Structures are given as structure tokens and as C-alpha cells.
Amino acid sequence: MLRSALAVAVLASVILALPAHADDSRIPRTMALAGHGEVRAAPDLAIVSIGVTNLADTAAAALAANSEAMRRVFAAMAEAGIAEKDIQTSNFMVQPRYDYSKNEQPPRLIGYDVSNMVNVTVRKLDGLGGVLDRVVEAGSNQVNGIAFQLSDSEAAADAARKLAVADAARKAKLYAEASGVELGAILAISEGASFQPPLPMSAKAFRAEGAANDVPVAQGEQVIAVDVSITWEIKQN
């Protein structure tokens, strides 16, 4: 009798639990959509790689010539208003140079190369052309590219994030209305950000006071784009 009573009690508890378990096991319906946000702004600073490369018969002679030229380049940048904190050495190299033109003979040592490169942050873009002109006149024979940037890129990224979320929400509302469903709570949000290079505009010549020549520089526009993926729950009918 005791075993029968226990069996009935267990069976009753299982039966009572079945409806709730069945409801909990329903697979939630969801809608996932991507949104894109994009902000364009004119960059307000530039990073330029500037330096000097020298060749001489000996390493000591090449180093001496390079050091003298770099001192003149540093002085020119100071005159152009570049602060010391905005100049950072990026590469320094001393290496032999060989002549490989005679294939049947071992390479012949013809001298030594010394290269000294610095990354320079220019915070006043209206003086960028003048800075380039000054450093070349001072002896720089290496200018290896200009990278334009936004000093406050995070503010632009936040604006792009809002646009991306609004874009995804607009699509979700459209799809929900078209399919006759009602959106519920947001279940997940993920982000992927891409910072695109400047878009070219017409070339613009920057002049610094006292500069002999204008160096045309196109600063373009910096584009910061953000993509988001949002998943909504679809309310059960």
C-alpha cells in the first residue's frame, strides 16, 4: 500500500509539471538585423614620417652627416611650431651597402647607409605644407607618407553608433509590420567598427609664414563607420 501511494503521488507531480515544462521549452522566435552608421568629418591633425638617409664610405662618416642633417631638421620643425612631445623616433638604422652588379664576383662593399626616421604630429593643418617645405629645405630626403586623423575620434564613433542602432531599428519595425508580428525585448547587440581612410577632396595648398613654396596637400574627410547586429524577440501570440 505504501509503495502504491508513493507511485501515485510521483505520477501526479509529473503530470502537474508537464504543462509548465512544455511552455518553458518553446523555442523563442527572434528577428536579427544589421544596421550601419557613418559619420564624416574633416581631420584636425596629421602624422608624417620624416627623416634623413645618408651614404658615405665609412659608417662614422655616414653617421656624422646624418646627425648633422637631423639636427637641422629638428631645428626647422621647432621653428615651424612643432612641440618636442610631437616628435618621436620611429627607426634608426646603420647598414653596409654592397654592389651586386658583377654576378661572377663576390659583392663589393661600397659604403654605409645611415637612416634616421621620426614620426611628427602636426596639430595645425593649415601649417602642414609649410612644415614639409621647411624640413626638406633643412635636409630631409625621406617623407614617407601622411596619415590624417581626428583628435577626438570616439565622439564621432559614438554618433555613428547611434545612427547604426537607429538603422537596425528602422529595418526591424519595417519587417515586423510587413510580416504581421510584434517585436519584443532586445536579446543581443554586437558591434563591428571600421575606420576608413580620408576621402580625397580637391588639393589644398597650405602656407606657413616665411615658407618659400607651397606644398599641395589634400586632407579630405575622415570617415568613421560602425556596423551593429541586433536581435529582437518576437512576441508569442
MILUMGU-893042 format. One line per 3 residues: number of its first residue (from 1); their letters; for each residue x, y, z of N, C-alpha, C. Coordinates in Angstrom, 1 decimal. Layout:
% residues N
NUM = a = X Y Z X Y Z X Y Z  ...
//
This chain:
% residues 237
1 = mlr = 0.8 -1.2 0.0 0.0 0.0 0.0 0.9 1.3 0.0  1.9 1.2 0.8 2.8 2.4 0.9 3.5 2.7 -0.5  3.9 1.6 -1.1 4.6 1.8 -2.4 3.6 2.3 -3.5
4 = sal = 2.3 1.8 -3.4 1.3 2.3 -4.4 1.0 3.8 -4.2  0.9 4.2 -2.9 0.6 5.6 -2.6 1.7 6.5 -3.1  3.0 6.0 -2.9 4.1 6.8 -3.4 4.2 6.9 -4.9
7 = ava = 3.8 5.8 -5.5 3.8 5.8 -7.0 2.8 6.8 -7.5  1.6 6.8 -6.9 0.5 7.7 -7.4 0.9 9.1 -7.2  1.6 9.4 -6.0 2.0 10.8 -5.7 3.0 11.3 -6.7
10 = vla = 4.0 10.4 -7.1 5.0 10.8 -8.0 4.4 11.0 -9.4  3.5 10.1 -9.8 2.8 10.3 -11.1 2.0 11.6 -11.2  1.4 11.9 -10.1 0.6 13.1 -10.1 1.5 14.4 -10.2
13 = svi = 2.6 14.3 -9.5 3.5 15.5 -9.6 4.1 15.7 -11.0  4.4 14.5 -11.7 4.9 14.6 -13.0 3.9 15.2 -14.0  2.6 14.7 -13.8 1.6 15.2 -14.7 1.3 16.7 -14.5
16 = lal = 1.3 17.2 -13.3 1.1 18.6 -13.0 2.3 19.4 -13.6  3.5 18.9 -13.6 4.6 19.6 -14.1 4.7 19.7 -15.6  4.1 18.8 -16.3 4.2 18.7 -17.7 3.8 20.0 -18.5
19 = pah = 2.7 20.6 -18.2 2.3 21.8 -19.0 3.3 23.0 -18.8  3.8 23.2 -17.6 4.8 24.3 -17.4 6.1 24.0 -18.1  6.5 22.7 -18.1 7.7 22.3 -18.7 7.6 22.5 -20.2
22 = add = 6.4 22.2 -20.8 6.2 22.3 -22.2 6.3 23.8 -22.6  5.7 24.7 -21.8 5.7 26.1 -22.1 7.2 26.6 -22.1  8.0 26.2 -21.1 9.3 26.7 -20.9 10.2 26.2 -22.1
25 = sri = 9.9 25.1 -22.7 10.7 24.5 -23.7 10.4 25.1 -25.1  9.5 26.0 -25.2 9.2 26.6 -26.5 10.3 27.4 -27.0  10.7 27.2 -28.2 11.9 27.9 -28.8 11.4 29.3 -29.1
28 = prt = 12.1 30.3 -28.5 11.7 31.7 -28.8 11.9 32.1 -30.3  11.0 32.8 -30.8 11.1 33.3 -32.2 11.9 34.7 -32.1  12.8 34.9 -33.0 13.6 36.1 -32.9 13.8 36.7 -34.3
31 = mal = 14.2 37.9 -34.3 14.5 38.6 -35.6 15.8 39.3 -35.4  16.8 39.1 -36.3 18.1 39.7 -36.2 18.4 40.5 -37.5  18.8 41.7 -37.3 19.0 42.6 -38.4 20.3 43.4 -38.1
34 = agh = 20.9 43.9 -39.2 22.2 44.7 -39.1 21.8 46.1 -39.4  22.6 47.0 -38.7 22.4 48.4 -39.0 23.8 49.1 -39.3  23.8 50.1 -40.1 25.0 50.8 -40.4 24.9 52.3 -40.1
37 = gev = 26.0 52.8 -39.5 26.0 54.2 -39.2 27.3 54.8 -39.7  27.3 56.0 -40.2 28.5 56.6 -40.8 28.6 58.1 -40.5  29.8 58.5 -40.1 30.0 59.9 -39.8 31.2 60.4 -40.5
40 = raa = 31.1 61.5 -41.2 32.3 62.1 -41.9 32.6 63.4 -41.3  33.9 63.6 -41.1 34.4 64.9 -40.5 35.8 65.2 -41.1  36.1 66.4 -41.1 37.4 66.9 -41.6 38.5 66.6 -40.5
43 = pdl = 39.6 65.9 -40.8 40.6 65.6 -39.8 41.2 66.9 -39.3  41.7 66.8 -38.1 42.3 68.0 -37.5 43.7 67.8 -37.0  44.3 66.7 -37.4 45.8 66.5 -37.2 46.3 65.5 -38.2
46 = aiv = 47.6 65.6 -38.4 48.3 64.7 -39.3 49.6 64.1 -38.7  49.9 62.9 -39.0 51.1 62.3 -38.6 52.0 62.0 -39.8  53.2 62.6 -39.9 54.1 62.5 -41.0 55.3 61.8 -40.6
49 = sig = 55.8 60.9 -41.5 57.1 60.2 -41.3 58.2 61.0 -42.0  59.1 61.5 -41.3 60.1 62.4 -41.8 61.5 61.9 -41.4  62.5 62.0 -42.3 63.8 61.6 -41.9 64.9 61.9 -42.9
52 = vtn = 66.1 61.4 -42.6 67.3 61.6 -43.5 68.0 60.3 -43.7  68.4 60.0 -44.9 69.2 58.9 -45.2 70.5 59.4 -45.9  71.6 58.9 -45.4 73.0 59.3 -45.9 73.8 58.1 -46.3
55 = lad = 74.6 58.2 -47.3 75.6 57.2 -47.7 77.0 57.8 -47.7  77.9 57.1 -47.1 79.3 57.5 -47.0 80.2 56.3 -47.1  81.5 56.6 -47.3 82.5 55.5 -47.4 82.6 54.7 -46.1
58 = taa = 82.5 55.4 -45.0 82.5 54.7 -43.7 81.3 54.9 -42.9  81.0 54.0 -41.9 79.9 54.2 -41.1 80.0 55.5 -40.3  81.2 55.8 -39.8 81.3 57.0 -39.0 81.0 58.3 -39.8
61 = aal = 81.5 58.3 -41.0 81.2 59.5 -41.9 79.7 59.6 -42.2  79.1 58.5 -42.5 77.6 58.5 -42.8 76.8 58.9 -41.5  77.2 58.4 -40.4 76.6 58.8 -39.1 76.7 60.3 -38.8
64 = aan = 77.9 60.8 -39.0 78.2 62.2 -38.7 77.3 63.1 -39.7  77.3 62.8 -40.9 76.5 63.5 -41.9 75.0 63.5 -41.6  74.6 62.3 -41.2 73.1 62.1 -40.9 72.8 62.9 -39.6
67 = sea = 73.6 62.8 -38.6 73.3 63.5 -37.3 73.2 65.0 -37.6  74.1 65.6 -38.4 74.1 67.0 -38.7 72.8 67.4 -39.4  72.4 66.6 -40.4 71.2 66.9 -41.1 70.0 66.8 -40.2
70 = mrr = 70.0 65.8 -39.3 68.8 65.6 -38.4 68.7 66.8 -37.5  69.9 67.3 -37.0 69.8 68.5 -36.2 69.2 69.7 -36.9  69.5 69.8 -38.1 68.9 70.9 -38.9 67.4 70.7 -39.1
73 = vfa = 67.0 69.4 -39.3 65.6 69.1 -39.5 64.8 69.4 -38.2  65.4 69.0 -37.0 64.8 69.3 -35.7 64.6 70.8 -35.5  65.6 71.5 -35.9 65.5 73.0 -35.7 64.4 73.6 -36.6
76 = ama = 64.3 73.0 -37.8 63.3 73.5 -38.7 61.9 73.2 -38.2  61.7 72.0 -37.6 60.4 71.7 -37.0 60.1 72.6 -35.8  61.1 72.9 -35.0 60.9 73.8 -33.9 60.5 75.2 -34.4
79 = eag = 61.1 75.7 -35.4 60.7 77.0 -36.0 59.3 77.0 -36.6  58.9 75.8 -37.0 57.5 75.7 -37.6 56.5 75.5 -36.5  56.9 75.4 -35.2 56.0 75.3 -34.1 55.6 73.9 -33.7
82 = iae = 56.4 72.9 -34.1 56.2 71.6 -33.7 56.8 71.4 -32.3  56.0 70.9 -31.3 56.5 70.7 -30.0 57.3 69.4 -29.9  58.2 69.3 -28.9 59.1 68.2 -28.8 58.3 66.9 -28.5
85 = kdi = 57.2 67.0 -27.8 56.4 65.8 -27.5 55.7 65.2 -28.7  55.7 66.0 -29.8 55.0 65.6 -31.0 56.1 65.0 -32.0  57.3 64.8 -31.6 58.3 64.2 -32.5 58.8 62.9 -31.8
88 = qts = 58.7 61.8 -32.4 59.2 60.5 -31.9 60.0 59.7 -32.9  61.1 59.3 -32.5 62.0 58.5 -33.4 61.2 57.1 -33.7  61.1 56.8 -34.9 60.4 55.5 -35.3 61.4 54.5 -35.8
91 = nfm = 62.6 54.9 -36.4 63.5 54.0 -36.9 64.9 54.6 -37.0  65.9 53.9 -36.6 67.3 54.3 -36.8 68.1 53.1 -37.3  68.8 53.3 -38.4 69.5 52.1 -39.0 70.8 52.5 -39.5
94 = vqp = 71.8 51.6 -39.3 73.2 51.7 -39.9 73.4 50.4 -40.6  73.7 50.4 -41.9 73.9 49.1 -42.6 74.9 49.3 -43.7  75.6 48.3 -44.1 76.5 48.4 -45.2 75.8 48.3 -46.5
97 = ryd = 76.4 48.9 -47.6 75.8 48.8 -48.9 76.8 48.1 -49.8  76.3 47.1 -50.6 77.1 46.3 -51.5 76.7 46.5 -52.9  77.7 46.3 -53.8 77.5 46.3 -55.2 77.4 44.9 -55.7
100 = ysk = 76.2 44.5 -56.2 76.0 43.2 -56.7 75.9 43.1 -58.2  76.4 44.1 -58.9 76.3 44.2 -60.4 77.2 43.2 -61.1  78.3 42.7 -60.5 79.1 41.7 -61.1 78.8 40.4 -60.5
103 = neq = 78.0 39.6 -61.3 77.5 38.4 -60.8 78.5 37.3 -60.5  79.6 37.3 -61.3 80.7 36.3 -61.2 81.6 36.6 -60.0  81.5 37.7 -59.4 82.4 38.1 -58.3 81.6 38.3 -57.0
106 = ppr = 82.3 38.2 -55.9 81.6 38.4 -54.6 81.1 39.9 -54.5  80.0 40.2 -53.8 79.6 41.6 -53.7 80.7 42.5 -53.1  80.7 43.7 -53.6 81.8 44.7 -53.2 81.2 45.7 -52.3
109 = lig = 81.8 45.9 -51.1 81.3 46.9 -50.2 81.6 48.3 -50.8  80.6 49.1 -50.9 80.8 50.5 -51.5 80.5 51.6 -50.5  80.0 51.3 -49.3 79.8 52.3 -48.3 78.8 51.9 -47.3
112 = ydv = 78.3 52.8 -46.5 77.4 52.6 -45.4 76.2 53.5 -45.5  75.0 53.0 -45.2 73.8 53.8 -45.2 73.5 54.0 -43.7  73.1 55.3 -43.4 72.5 55.6 -42.1 71.2 56.3 -42.3
115 = snm = 70.2 55.8 -41.7 68.8 56.3 -41.8 68.3 56.6 -40.4  67.7 57.8 -40.3 67.0 58.2 -39.0 65.6 58.8 -39.4  64.6 58.1 -38.9 63.2 58.5 -39.2 62.5 58.9 -37.9
118 = vnv = 61.6 59.9 -38.0 60.8 60.3 -36.9 59.3 60.4 -37.3  58.4 60.2 -36.4 57.0 60.4 -36.7 56.7 61.8 -36.1  56.1 62.6 -36.9 55.8 64.0 -36.5 54.3 64.2 -36.5
121 = tvr = 53.8 64.7 -35.3 52.4 65.0 -35.3 52.2 66.5 -35.5  51.4 66.8 -36.6 51.2 68.2 -36.9 49.7 68.5 -36.5  49.6 69.4 -35.5 48.2 69.7 -34.9 47.5 70.9 -35.6
124 = kld = 48.3 71.6 -36.4 47.7 72.7 -37.1 47.8 72.5 -38.6  46.7 72.0 -39.2 46.8 71.5 -40.6 47.0 72.6 -41.5  46.7 73.9 -41.2 47.0 75.0 -42.1 48.5 75.3 -42.2
127 = glg = 49.3 74.6 -41.3 50.7 74.8 -41.4 51.4 73.6 -41.9  50.7 72.6 -42.3 51.3 71.3 -42.8 52.2 71.5 -44.0  51.7 72.2 -45.0 52.6 72.4 -46.2 53.9 73.1 -45.8
130 = gvl = 53.8 74.1 -44.9 55.0 74.8 -44.5 56.0 74.0 -43.8  55.4 73.1 -42.9 56.3 72.1 -42.2 57.1 71.3 -43.2  56.4 70.7 -44.2 57.0 69.9 -45.2 58.1 70.6 -46.0
133 = drv = 57.8 71.9 -46.3 58.7 72.7 -47.1 60.0 73.0 -46.2  59.8 73.3 -44.9 60.9 73.6 -44.1 61.8 72.4 -43.9  61.3 71.2 -43.6 62.1 70.1 -43.3 62.9 69.6 -44.5
136 = vea = 62.3 69.8 -45.7 63.0 69.4 -46.9 64.2 70.4 -47.2  63.9 71.7 -47.0 65.0 72.6 -47.2 66.1 72.4 -46.1  65.7 71.9 -45.0 66.7 71.7 -43.9 67.6 70.5 -44.2
139 = gsn = 67.1 69.6 -45.1 68.0 68.4 -45.4 67.3 67.1 -45.4  66.0 67.1 -45.0 65.2 65.8 -45.0 65.1 65.3 -46.5  65.5 64.1 -46.7 65.3 63.5 -48.0 64.4 62.2 -48.0
142 = qvn = 63.6 62.1 -46.9 62.7 61.0 -46.7 61.4 61.5 -46.1  60.3 61.5 -46.8 59.0 61.8 -46.3 58.1 60.7 -46.8  57.8 59.8 -45.8 57.2 58.5 -46.2 55.7 58.4 -45.8
145 = gia = 55.0 59.4 -46.2 53.5 59.3 -46.1 52.9 60.2 -45.0  51.7 60.6 -45.2 50.9 61.4 -44.3 49.7 60.7 -43.9  49.4 60.6 -42.6 48.2 59.9 -42.1 47.4 61.0 -41.4
148 = fql = 46.2 61.3 -41.9 45.3 62.2 -41.3 44.4 61.5 -40.2  44.1 62.2 -39.1 43.4 61.6 -38.1 42.5 62.7 -37.4  41.5 62.2 -36.6 40.7 63.0 -35.8 41.2 62.9 -34.4
151 = sds = 41.4 64.1 -33.7 41.9 64.1 -32.4 40.9 63.5 -31.4  39.6 63.6 -31.7 38.5 63.0 -30.9 37.7 62.1 -31.7  38.3 61.0 -32.1 37.5 60.0 -33.0 36.4 59.3 -32.2
154 = eaa = 36.5 59.2 -30.9 35.5 58.5 -30.1 34.1 59.2 -30.2  34.1 60.5 -30.2 32.9 61.3 -30.3 32.2 61.0 -31.6  33.0 60.9 -32.7 32.4 60.6 -34.0 31.9 59.2 -34.0
157 = ada = 32.7 58.3 -33.4 32.3 56.9 -33.3 30.9 56.7 -32.6  30.8 57.5 -31.5 29.5 57.4 -30.7 28.3 57.9 -31.6  28.5 58.9 -32.4 27.5 59.4 -33.2 27.2 58.3 -34.3
160 = ark = 28.2 57.6 -34.8 27.9 56.6 -35.8 27.2 55.4 -35.2  27.5 55.1 -33.9 26.8 54.0 -33.2 25.3 54.3 -33.1  24.9 55.5 -32.8 23.5 55.9 -32.7 22.8 55.7 -34.0
163 = lav = 23.5 56.1 -35.1 22.9 56.0 -36.4 22.8 54.5 -36.8  23.7 53.7 -36.4 23.7 52.3 -36.7 22.5 51.6 -36.0  22.3 51.9 -34.7 21.2 51.4 -34.0 19.9 51.8 -34.6
166 = ada = 19.8 53.1 -34.9 18.5 53.6 -35.5 18.2 52.9 -36.8  19.3 52.7 -37.6 19.1 52.0 -38.9 18.6 50.6 -38.7  19.1 49.8 -37.7 18.7 48.5 -37.5 17.2 48.5 -37.0
169 = ark = 16.9 49.4 -36.1 15.6 49.5 -35.5 14.5 49.9 -36.6  14.9 50.7 -37.5 14.0 51.1 -38.7 13.7 49.8 -39.5  14.7 49.0 -39.8 14.5 47.8 -40.6 13.7 46.8 -39.8
172 = akl = 13.9 46.7 -38.5 13.2 45.7 -37.7 11.7 46.1 -37.7  11.4 47.4 -37.5 10.0 47.8 -37.5 9.3 47.5 -38.8  10.1 47.8 -39.9 9.5 47.6 -41.2 9.2 46.1 -41.5
175 = yae = 10.1 45.2 -41.1 9.9 43.8 -41.3 8.8 43.3 -40.4  8.7 43.8 -39.2 7.7 43.4 -38.3 6.3 43.7 -38.8  6.1 44.9 -39.3 4.9 45.4 -39.8 4.5 44.6 -41.1
178 = asg = 5.5 44.3 -41.9 5.2 43.6 -43.2 4.8 42.1 -42.9  5.4 41.6 -41.9 5.1 40.1 -41.6 4.1 39.9 -40.5  3.5 41.0 -40.0 2.4 40.9 -39.0 2.8 40.4 -37.7
181 = vel = 4.0 40.7 -37.2 4.4 40.2 -35.9 4.7 41.5 -35.0  4.9 41.2 -33.7 5.2 42.3 -32.8 6.5 42.1 -32.2  7.4 43.1 -32.2 8.7 42.9 -31.6 8.6 43.0 -30.1
184 = gai = 9.5 42.2 -29.5 9.6 42.2 -28.0 10.9 42.9 -27.6  11.5 42.4 -26.5 12.7 43.0 -26.0 13.9 42.6 -26.9  14.9 43.5 -26.8 16.2 43.2 -27.5 16.9 42.1 -26.7
187 = lai = 17.4 41.1 -27.4 18.1 40.0 -26.7 19.6 40.1 -26.8  20.1 40.7 -27.9 21.5 40.8 -28.1 21.9 42.0 -29.0  23.0 42.6 -28.7 23.6 43.6 -29.6 25.1 43.4 -29.8
190 = seg = 25.6 43.3 -31.0 27.0 43.2 -31.2 27.5 44.3 -32.2  28.7 44.7 -32.1 29.2 45.8 -32.9 30.5 45.4 -33.7  30.6 46.0 -34.9 31.8 45.9 -35.6 32.1 47.3 -36.2
193 = asf = 33.2 47.8 -35.9 33.6 49.2 -36.3 34.7 49.2 -37.4  34.6 50.1 -38.3 35.6 50.3 -39.3 35.9 51.7 -39.5  37.2 52.1 -39.4 37.7 53.5 -39.5 38.3 53.6 -40.9
196 = qpp = 37.6 54.2 -41.8 38.1 54.3 -43.2 39.1 55.4 -43.4  40.0 55.3 -44.4 41.0 56.4 -44.6 40.2 57.6 -45.1  40.9 58.8 -45.1 40.3 60.0 -45.6 39.8 59.9 -47.0
199 = lpm = 38.7 60.5 -47.3 38.2 60.6 -48.7 38.8 61.9 -49.3  39.4 61.7 -50.5 40.1 62.9 -51.1 39.1 64.0 -51.5  39.6 65.2 -51.3 38.9 66.4 -51.8 39.9 67.1 -52.7
202 = sak = 39.5 68.2 -53.2 40.4 69.0 -54.1 41.7 69.3 -53.3  42.8 69.3 -54.0 44.1 69.6 -53.4 44.1 71.0 -52.8  44.6 71.2 -51.7 44.7 72.5 -51.0 46.1 72.8 -50.6
205 = afr = 46.5 74.0 -50.9 47.9 74.4 -50.6 48.0 75.1 -49.3  48.8 74.6 -48.4 49.0 75.2 -47.1 50.2 76.0 -47.1  50.2 77.2 -46.5 51.4 78.1 -46.5 51.7 78.5 -45.1
208 = aeg = 52.9 78.3 -44.7 53.4 78.8 -43.4 54.1 80.1 -43.6  54.0 81.0 -42.6 54.6 82.3 -42.8 56.1 82.1 -43.0  56.6 82.7 -44.1 58.0 82.6 -44.4 58.4 81.5 -45.2
211 = aan = 57.5 80.6 -45.6 57.8 79.4 -46.4 58.0 79.9 -47.8  59.0 79.3 -48.5 59.4 79.7 -49.8 58.4 79.1 -50.8  57.9 78.0 -50.6 57.0 77.3 -51.6 55.8 76.8 -50.9
214 = dvp = 54.7 76.5 -51.7 53.5 75.9 -51.1 53.6 74.4 -51.5  53.3 73.5 -50.5 53.2 72.1 -50.8 51.8 71.7 -50.8  51.2 71.3 -52.0 49.8 71.0 -52.0 49.5 69.7 -51.2
217 = vaq = 48.5 69.8 -50.3 48.1 68.6 -49.5 46.6 68.6 -49.5  46.1 67.4 -49.8 44.6 67.2 -49.8 44.3 66.4 -48.5  43.6 67.1 -47.6 43.3 66.5 -46.3 42.0 65.6 -46.4
220 = geq = 41.1 65.9 -47.3 39.9 65.0 -47.4 39.1 65.0 -46.2  38.3 64.0 -46.1 37.4 63.8 -44.9 37.6 62.4 -44.3  37.6 62.4 -43.0 37.8 61.1 -42.3 36.4 60.5 -42.1
223 = via = 36.3 59.2 -42.4 35.0 58.5 -42.4 35.1 57.5 -41.3  34.2 57.5 -40.3 34.1 56.6 -39.2 32.8 55.8 -39.4  32.8 54.5 -39.6 31.6 53.7 -39.8 31.5 52.7 -38.8
226 = vdv = 30.3 52.4 -38.3 30.0 51.4 -37.3 28.9 50.5 -37.8  29.0 49.2 -37.7 28.0 48.3 -38.0 27.6 47.6 -36.7  26.3 47.4 -36.5 25.7 46.7 -35.4 24.8 45.6 -35.8
229 = sit = 24.7 44.6 -35.0 23.7 43.5 -35.3 22.9 43.4 -34.0  21.6 43.5 -34.2 20.6 43.5 -33.1 19.6 42.3 -33.2  19.4 41.6 -32.2 18.4 40.5 -32.2 17.3 40.9 -31.3
232 = wei = 16.0 40.8 -31.8 14.8 41.1 -31.1 14.1 39.8 -30.8  13.4 39.7 -29.7 12.4 38.6 -29.5 11.1 39.0 -30.2  10.5 38.0 -30.8 9.2 38.2 -31.4 8.2 37.7 -30.4
235 = kqn = 7.2 38.6 -30.1 6.2 38.2 -29.0 5.4 37.1 -29.5  5.1 36.1 -28.6 4.3 35.0 -28.9 2.8 35.4 -28.9  2.1 34.8 -29.9 0.7 35.1 -29.9 -0.1 34.2 -29.0
//
